[in-house]
Every structure is written in structure tokens, then in C-alpha cells.
């Protein structure tokens, strides 16, 4: 696994090449722990991550440490299998796995499509 961190002001982008599993969870958490305290936005770039197991859920949805900053965490570049895992987890545990927080362009699952207005 190759992990790259780029910081721009209060935003950080962590890009990884490789799978997310329990063997890689520790180095990924270390990358987050190494971020400066002023970083308030964290973007996980998963363009080069073809596989993610439940360790990825722990990484993306674990509560922030009590003494850590409140960070907004988002994900980009989800490939098919990691996306399927996230959707399954959200379906099984909708209150614990909030995809609208992680994927800000995703509408909440409980929204109904409004009927078009009649002229």
C-alpha cells in the first residue's frame, strides 16, 4: 500500500494505492492521526482502491477521538466493490452509516422524488 497526504490550508487529501483491510487499517489511521490539528476537511481519494472490507467501514465511520478536531470526512473515486460495501452497510445500518455525510452529493435515502408541477 502506498499512502500520500496532501495538505492545502485546512483541507487534507489522503490518496492510497491498494486495498483497505485489517492489515492496512493501522497505517491509514496513522496517516489521519498525523494530520495537523488545523485540518478540518479530510478527503479520502479511493481511485486506486479496488477492494475494501469491513475495516474500511471502521476507518470511514469510526467516531473521532475525543481530543481530536471535528473533521468533515468525504470520499472520492469510489470503485465498484467499495461502493457496494458502503451501500450495503447503509442499507443494513442506516443510522450508523450516513452516506450523505461521506458522499455529500448523495441525496438522503428517505427523500421522495417530487412529482413534476402541472402547467
PAMARVO-219039 format. One record per residue (C-alpha): x, y, z; residue in three letters. Coordinates in Angstrom, 1 decimal, decimal comma. Layout:
N
c1 X&c2 Y&c3 Z&residuo ALA;
...
//
This chain:
119
c1 0,0&c2 0,0&c3 0,0&residuo UNK;
c1 1,2&c2 3,5&c3 -0,9&residuo UNK;
c1 -0,3&c2 6,4&c3 1,1&residuo UNK;
c1 0,1&c2 10,0&c3 0,1&residuo UNK;
c1 -1,1&c2 13,0&c3 2,1&residuo UNK;
c1 -1,5&c2 16,5&c3 0,6&residuo UNK;
c1 -2,5&c2 19,4&c3 2,8&residuo UNK;
c1 -3,8&c2 22,7&c3 1,5&residuo UNK;
c1 -4,9&c2 25,1&c3 4,2&residuo UNK;
c1 -7,5&c2 23,4&c3 6,4&residuo UNK;
c1 -8,1&c2 20,6&c3 3,9&residuo UNK;
c1 -6,2&c2 17,3&c3 3,5&residuo UNK;
c1 -6,4&c2 14,7&c3 0,8&residuo UNK;
c1 -5,2&c2 11,2&c3 1,6&residuo UNK;
c1 -4,7&c2 9,1&c3 -1,6&residuo UNK;
c1 -3,9&c2 5,5&c3 -1,3&residuo UNK;
c1 -3,0&c2 2,8&c3 -3,8&residuo UNK;
c1 -4,1&c2 -0,6&c3 -2,6&residuo UNK;
c1 -6,8&c2 -2,4&c3 -0,7&residuo UNK;
c1 -8,3&c2 -1,4&c3 2,6&residuo UNK;
c1 -8,4&c2 -4,3&c3 5,0&residuo UNK;
c1 -7,3&c2 -5,0&c3 8,6&residuo UNK;
c1 -3,7&c2 -5,2&c3 7,6&residuo UNK;
c1 -3,7&c2 -1,7&c3 6,1&residuo UNK;
c1 -6,1&c2 -0,1&c3 8,7&residuo UNK;
c1 -3,3&c2 0,8&c3 11,1&residuo UNK;
c1 -1,2&c2 2,7&c3 8,6&residuo UNK;
c1 -4,3&c2 4,5&c3 7,3&residuo UNK;
c1 -5,3&c2 5,6&c3 10,8&residuo UNK;
c1 -1,7&c2 6,7&c3 11,4&residuo UNK;
c1 -2,0&c2 8,9&c3 8,3&residuo UNK;
c1 -5,1&c2 10,5&c3 9,8&residuo UNK;
c1 -3,5&c2 10,9&c3 13,3&residuo UNK;
c1 -0,5&c2 12,6&c3 11,7&residuo UNK;
c1 -2,7&c2 15,4&c3 10,2&residuo UNK;
c1 -2,2&c2 18,8&c3 11,8&residuo UNK;
c1 -4,9&c2 19,9&c3 14,3&residuo UNK;
c1 -6,0&c2 22,8&c3 11,9&residuo UNK;
c1 -7,2&c2 20,4&c3 9,2&residuo UNK;
c1 -11,0&c2 20,4&c3 9,3&residuo UNK;
c1 -11,7&c2 18,7&c3 5,9&residuo UNK;
c1 -10,4&c2 15,3&c3 5,1&residuo UNK;
c1 -10,9&c2 13,8&c3 1,6&residuo UNK;
c1 -10,2&c2 10,1&c3 1,0&residuo UNK;
c1 -9,2&c2 9,6&c3 -2,6&residuo UNK;
c1 -10,0&c2 5,9&c3 -3,4&residuo UNK;
c1 -9,5&c2 6,0&c3 -7,1&residuo UNK;
c1 -6,8&c2 3,3&c3 -6,8&residuo UNK;
c1 -8,6&c2 1,1&c3 -4,2&residuo UNK;
c1 -10,4&c2 -1,8&c3 -5,8&residuo UNK;
c1 -11,2&c2 -3,7&c3 -2,6&residuo UNK;
c1 -12,4&c2 -2,6&c3 0,9&residuo UNK;
c1 -13,6&c2 -4,9&c3 3,6&residuo UNK;
c1 -15,2&c2 -4,0&c3 6,9&residuo UNK;
c1 -12,0&c2 -2,3&c3 8,0&residuo UNK;
c1 -12,9&c2 0,4&c3 5,6&residuo UNK;
c1 -16,2&c2 1,0&c3 7,4&residuo UNK;
c1 -14,2&c2 1,3&c3 10,7&residuo UNK;
c1 -11,9&c2 3,8&c3 9,0&residuo UNK;
c1 -14,6&c2 5,9&c3 7,5&residuo UNK;
c1 -17,2&c2 5,8&c3 10,2&residuo UNK;
c1 -15,3&c2 5,4&c3 13,5&residuo UNK;
c1 -16,0&c2 8,2&c3 15,9&residuo UNK;
c1 -13,3&c2 10,9&c3 16,1&residuo UNK;
c1 -11,1&c2 10,7&c3 19,2&residuo UNK;
c1 -12,4&c2 12,9&c3 22,0&residuo UNK;
c1 -9,3&c2 15,1&c3 21,9&residuo UNK;
c1 -9,1&c2 15,3&c3 18,1&residuo UNK;
c1 -10,6&c2 18,0&c3 15,9&residuo UNK;
c1 -14,0&c2 17,8&c3 14,4&residuo UNK;
c1 -13,3&c2 16,9&c3 10,8&residuo UNK;
c1 -15,6&c2 16,6&c3 7,9&residuo UNK;
c1 -14,7&c2 13,4&c3 6,1&residuo UNK;
c1 -15,7&c2 12,8&c3 2,5&residuo UNK;
c1 -14,7&c2 10,2&c3 -0,2&residuo UNK;
c1 -14,0&c2 10,5&c3 -3,9&residuo UNK;
c1 -13,2&c2 7,9&c3 -6,6&residuo UNK;
c1 -15,2&c2 5,0&c3 -5,2&residuo UNK;
c1 -14,8&c2 1,9&c3 -7,3&residuo UNK;
c1 -17,5&c2 -0,7&c3 -7,7&residuo UNK;
c1 -16,7&c2 -3,1&c3 -4,7&residuo UNK;
c1 -16,1&c2 -0,3&c3 -2,1&residuo UNK;
c1 -19,2&c2 1,5&c3 -3,2&residuo UNK;
c1 -21,3&c2 -1,8&c3 -3,0&residuo UNK;
c1 -20,0&c2 -2,3&c3 0,6&residuo UNK;
c1 -20,9&c2 1,2&c3 1,6&residuo UNK;
c1 -24,4&c2 0,9&c3 0,1&residuo UNK;
c1 -24,9&c2 -2,5&c3 1,8&residuo UNK;
c1 -23,8&c2 -1,1&c3 5,2&residuo UNK;
c1 -26,1&c2 1,9&c3 4,8&residuo UNK;
c1 -29,0&c2 -0,4&c3 4,0&residuo UNK;
c1 -28,3&c2 -2,7&c3 7,0&residuo UNK;
c1 -27,4&c2 0,1&c3 9,5&residuo UNK;
c1 -28,8&c2 3,4&c3 8,1&residuo UNK;
c1 -28,4&c2 5,3&c3 11,4&residuo UNK;
c1 -24,8&c2 4,2&c3 11,8&residuo UNK;
c1 -23,6&c2 4,6&c3 8,2&residuo UNK;
c1 -24,6&c2 8,1&c3 7,0&residuo UNK;
c1 -23,6&c2 8,2&c3 3,3&residuo UNK;
c1 -24,9&c2 11,8&c3 2,9&residuo UNK;
c1 -22,1&c2 12,9&c3 5,2&residuo UNK;
c1 -19,4&c2 10,8&c3 3,5&residuo UNK;
c1 -20,7&c2 11,3&c3 -0,1&residuo UNK;
c1 -22,1&c2 14,9&c3 0,0&residuo UNK;
c1 -23,5&c2 14,7&c3 -3,5&residuo UNK;
c1 -25,7&c2 11,7&c3 -2,5&residuo UNK;
c1 -29,3&c2 12,6&c3 -1,6&residuo UNK;
c1 -30,7&c2 11,1&c3 1,6&residuo UNK;
c1 -32,3&c2 7,7&c3 1,0&residuo UNK;
c1 -35,6&c2 8,8&c3 2,6&residuo UNK;
c1 -36,2&c2 11,6&c3 0,1&residuo UNK;
c1 -39,0&c2 11,1&c3 -2,3&residuo UNK;
c1 -38,8&c2 12,4&c3 -5,8&residuo UNK;
c1 -41,2&c2 15,3&c3 -6,1&residuo UNK;
c1 -43,9&c2 15,0&c3 -8,7&residuo UNK;
c1 -43,4&c2 17,4&c3 -11,6&residuo UNK;
c1 -45,6&c2 20,5&c3 -11,5&residuo UNK;
c1 -48,6&c2 20,6&c3 -13,8&residuo UNK;
c1 -48,8&c2 23,7&c3 -16,0&residuo UNK;
//
